[in-house]
Amino acid sequence: MPSMLDAVVVGAGPNGLTAAVELARRGFSVAVFEAKDTIGGGARTQELTLPGFRHDPCSAVHPLGIGSPAFRAMPLDRYGLEWLHAPLPMAHPFDDGTAAVLSRSVAETAASFGPRDAGAYRRLVAPFAGRWDTLARDFMSLPLTALPRDPVTLARFGLAGLPPSTWLMRRFRDDRARALFAGLVAHVIAPLDGLATGAIGLVFALAAHANGWPLPRGGSQAVSDALAGLLRDHGGAIHTEYEVKRLDDLPPARAYVFDTSPTALARIAGLGGYYDGYRYGASVFKIDYALDGPVPWTAEEPRRAGTVQIGPGSRDIATALRGVSRGTAPEAPFLITAQPSVADPGRAPAGKHVFWAYGHVPNGWQGDLTDAIERQIERFAPGFRDLVLARATAGPPQLAAHNANYIGGDIACGAATGLQLLLRPRLTPFPYSTPHPAVFLCSSATPPGPGVHGMSGHNAAKAVWRHLRRTAR
Ligand SMILES: Cc1cc2nc3c(=O)[nH]c(=O)nc-3n(C[C@H](O)[C@H](O)[C@H](O)COP(=O)(O)OP(=O)(O)OC[C@H]3O[C@@H](n4cnc5c(N)ncnc54)[C@H](O)[C@@H]3O)c2cc1C
């Protein structure tokens, strides 16, 4: 290691690793320090239940990963990353035994909403057809990290997405489309009537039509391992089991880049109350299952889907989300479930399956949601419980222990509500900079927010290399 590094990155999550790669491939010397004994943060894979069952404790499905401008500019396939697609990206079953779907095909998706809403859906997504690459690059680079390449499409996206999702859902006459769309918004645990929540639903829908909602072969760890392989080939080093508590714990460097919560960064770098206004949000109660067979969904479509949303109506989803934001765990939780072995049978022994489900719970909640979650699954897949070989549960305390960024179990590293959905971690056009000129933040507490896409790391790296070039002169 040189006596003075160009950059030190704290945290080997997808954003920390992306920032490190972006700097290393531009010739800067970089070292990453990770608290845990494995890299990946929210993108890891572990045998949590039984031998041979490869679970993703956090992220599993990657609509924003395959569509990430940062990842697309890196040769991650050469480092083992292969995206696998289930026949359907997502399905949303109803009590009558039918399901709406989010398909790669706009026509199939629209048809699943029924004749009264098919046209409204086609009209909603038509202006963005074939424009994912520029649109994603433009909205994921806000604020101010790059000039928009297609300002007209970005403006149309803003007009449709900036109002609350409840406005956007008024385009639909039936609850099939509304429920599916409400479920999409709930992926970032945002209340449906919040500012810009329409954009969340729209992004997930457009991502499905552009690139699908794939899973990495072998699990999410493959994303982290590919980034790490690329980093090492550019001369970067990674140190695990190295929890950083003070800046003095780190070797001398010209820049320090934190893939941590703003709270931890303020504590470590001595920034006082700079991030005191930053709010953490709701958490989840998650169950990883080893199953003796595929989930016995009543409807046919969920059997072919990588992701299945469970929350029959838009009102049920809104009620569950509202309750959670007010501190009450839901009796009938809205669930996001993922069935990786539908796309990747190698994740479990022959004929067996891995499956995960989570429901939202208040920040710091200490109860057990297992029964409520399984009642919801049984409603749409009777006989599910009989297939369970083993389960691993994690509520807010376990999630926070797994990753210091999940404060109170907040898996988004900061509430996705109000202005903080768009402008995080503070109201500033320079979210990656801090009052310390050599200290930067790159975690999902910065735009564009949660998800395995590396774009917070990519945007932060731009601020870092400007600093490095300026201070080299
Ligand atoms: C249950 C769950 C399900 C999810 N599902 C999906 C999904 O399907 N698709 C998707 O795209 N996203 C999903 N996410 C979100 C996604 O995992 C995160 O948004 C993403 O991992 C954030 O990346 P990051 O690099 O900002 O932070 P993280 O991935 O949280 O990584 C931060 C890293 O920093 C380390 N660290 C923190 N403090 C220190 C310190 N002081 N010293 C050293 N190291 C430190 C941590 O150990 C960790 O490794 C899910 C998350 C959870 C928890």
The ligand as an SDF file (V2000), in Angstrom:
LIG
                    3D

 53 58  0  0  0  0  0  0  0  0999 V2000
  -34.3190   -7.3290    3.1830 C   0  0  0  0  0  0  0  0  0  0  0  0
  -33.8150   -6.4670    2.0630 C   0  0  0  0  0  0  0  0  0  0  0  0
  -34.2770   -6.7030    0.7730 C   0  0  0  0  0  0  0  0  0  0  0  0
  -33.8220   -5.9100   -0.2840 C   0  0  0  0  0  0  0  0  0  0  0  0
  -34.2140   -6.2250   -1.5480 N   0  0  0  0  0  0  0  0  0  0  0  0
  -33.6810   -5.5520   -2.5910 C   0  0  0  0  0  0  0  0  0  0  0  0
  -33.8860   -6.0150   -3.9110 C   0  0  0  0  0  0  0  0  0  0  0  0
  -34.5020   -7.0580   -4.1410 O   0  0  0  0  0  0  0  0  0  0  0  0
  -33.3360   -5.2910   -4.9260 N   0  0  0  0  0  0  0  0  0  0  0  0
  -32.5790   -4.1770   -4.7030 C   0  0  0  0  0  0  0  0  0  0  0  0
  -32.0970   -3.5520   -5.6690 O   0  0  0  0  0  0  0  0  0  0  0  0
  -32.3430   -3.7400   -3.4450 N   0  0  0  0  0  0  0  0  0  0  0  0
  -32.8560   -4.4040   -2.3920 C   0  0  0  0  0  0  0  0  0  0  0  0
  -32.5610   -4.0250   -1.1130 N   0  0  0  0  0  0  0  0  0  0  0  0
  -31.8370   -2.7550   -0.8850 C   0  0  0  0  0  0  0  0  0  0  0  0
  -30.3510   -2.8510   -1.1680 C   0  0  0  0  0  0  0  0  0  0  0  0
  -29.8180   -4.0010   -0.5640 O   0  0  0  0  0  0  0  0  0  0  0  0
  -29.6450   -1.5910   -0.6330 C   0  0  0  0  0  0  0  0  0  0  0  0
  -30.3370   -0.4310   -1.0580 O   0  0  0  0  0  0  0  0  0  0  0  0
  -28.2110   -1.5350   -1.1140 C   0  0  0  0  0  0  0  0  0  0  0  0
  -27.4910   -2.6570   -0.6600 O   0  0  0  0  0  0  0  0  0  0  0  0
  -27.5460   -0.2650   -0.6020 C   0  0  0  0  0  0  0  0  0  0  0  0
  -26.1980   -0.3050   -0.9780 O   0  0  0  0  0  0  0  0  0  0  0  0
  -25.0940    0.5440   -0.2000 P   0  0  0  0  0  0  0  0  0  0  0  0
  -23.7950    0.2260   -0.8260 O   0  0  0  0  0  0  0  0  0  0  0  0
  -25.5280    1.9610   -0.1370 O   0  0  0  0  0  0  0  0  0  0  0  0
  -25.1240    0.0340    1.3140 O   0  0  0  0  0  0  0  0  0  0  0  0
  -25.0460   -1.4130    1.9330 P   0  0  0  0  0  0  0  0  0  0  0  0
  -25.3480   -2.4330    0.9120 O   0  0  0  0  0  0  0  0  0  0  0  0
  -25.8930   -1.3570    3.1400 O   0  0  0  0  0  0  0  0  0  0  0  0
  -23.5160   -1.5870    2.3350 O   0  0  0  0  0  0  0  0  0  0  0  0
  -22.9130   -0.8340    3.3480 C   0  0  0  0  0  0  0  0  0  0  0  0
  -21.6810   -1.5800    3.8130 C   0  0  0  0  0  0  0  0  0  0  0  0
  -20.9270   -0.7390    4.6900 O   0  0  0  0  0  0  0  0  0  0  0  0
  -20.4580   -1.5070    5.7940 C   0  0  0  0  0  0  0  0  0  0  0  0
  -20.2430   -0.5910    6.8980 N   0  0  0  0  0  0  0  0  0  0  0  0
  -21.1440    0.1980    7.5180 C   0  0  0  0  0  0  0  0  0  0  0  0
  -20.5520    0.8950    8.5120 N   0  0  0  0  0  0  0  0  0  0  0  0
  -19.2290    0.5520    8.5020 C   0  0  0  0  0  0  0  0  0  0  0  0
  -18.1060    0.9370    9.2860 C   0  0  0  0  0  0  0  0  0  0  0  0
  -18.2050    1.8370   10.2710 N   0  0  0  0  0  0  0  0  0  0  0  0
  -16.9040    0.3910    9.0090 N   0  0  0  0  0  0  0  0  0  0  0  0
  -16.7610   -0.4930    7.9890 C   0  0  0  0  0  0  0  0  0  0  0  0
  -17.8080   -0.9050    7.2230 N   0  0  0  0  0  0  0  0  0  0  0  0
  -19.0260   -0.3920    7.4820 C   0  0  0  0  0  0  0  0  0  0  0  0
  -21.5990   -2.4810    6.0330 C   0  0  0  0  0  0  0  0  0  0  0  0
  -21.1660   -3.6080    6.7680 O   0  0  0  0  0  0  0  0  0  0  0  0
  -22.0140   -2.8300    4.5990 C   0  0  0  0  0  0  0  0  0  0  0  0
  -21.2680   -3.9060    4.0970 O   0  0  0  0  0  0  0  0  0  0  0  0
  -32.9510   -4.8240   -0.0350 C   0  0  0  0  0  0  0  0  0  0  0  0
  -32.4800   -4.6040    1.2550 C   0  0  0  0  0  0  0  0  0  0  0  0
  -32.8880   -5.4320    2.2900 C   0  0  0  0  0  0  0  0  0  0  0  0
  -32.3180   -5.2480    3.6540 C   0  0  0  0  0  0  0  0  0  0  0  0
  1  2  1  0
  2  3  1  0
  2 52  2  0
  3  4  2  0
  4  5  1  0
  4 50  1  0
  5  6  2  0
  6  7  1  0
  6 13  1  0
  7  8  2  0
  7  9  1  0
  9 10  1  0
 10 11  2  0
 10 12  1  0
 12 13  2  0
 13 14  1  0
 14 15  1  0
 14 50  1  0
 15 16  1  0
 16 17  1  0
 16 18  1  0
 18 19  1  0
 18 20  1  0
 20 21  1  0
 20 22  1  0
 22 23  1  0
 23 24  1  0
 24 25  2  0
 24 26  1  0
 24 27  1  0
 27 28  1  0
 28 29  2  0
 28 30  1  0
 28 31  1  0
 31 32  1  0
 32 33  1  0
 33 34  1  0
 33 48  1  0
 34 35  1  0
 35 36  1  0
 35 46  1  0
 36 37  1  0
 36 45  1  0
 37 38  2  0
 38 39  1  0
 39 40  1  0
 39 45  2  0
 40 41  1  0
 40 42  2  0
 42 43  1  0
 43 44  2  0
 44 45  1  0
 46 47  1  0
 46 48  1  0
 48 49  1  0
 50 51  2  0
 51 52  1  0
 52 53  1  0
M  END
$$$$
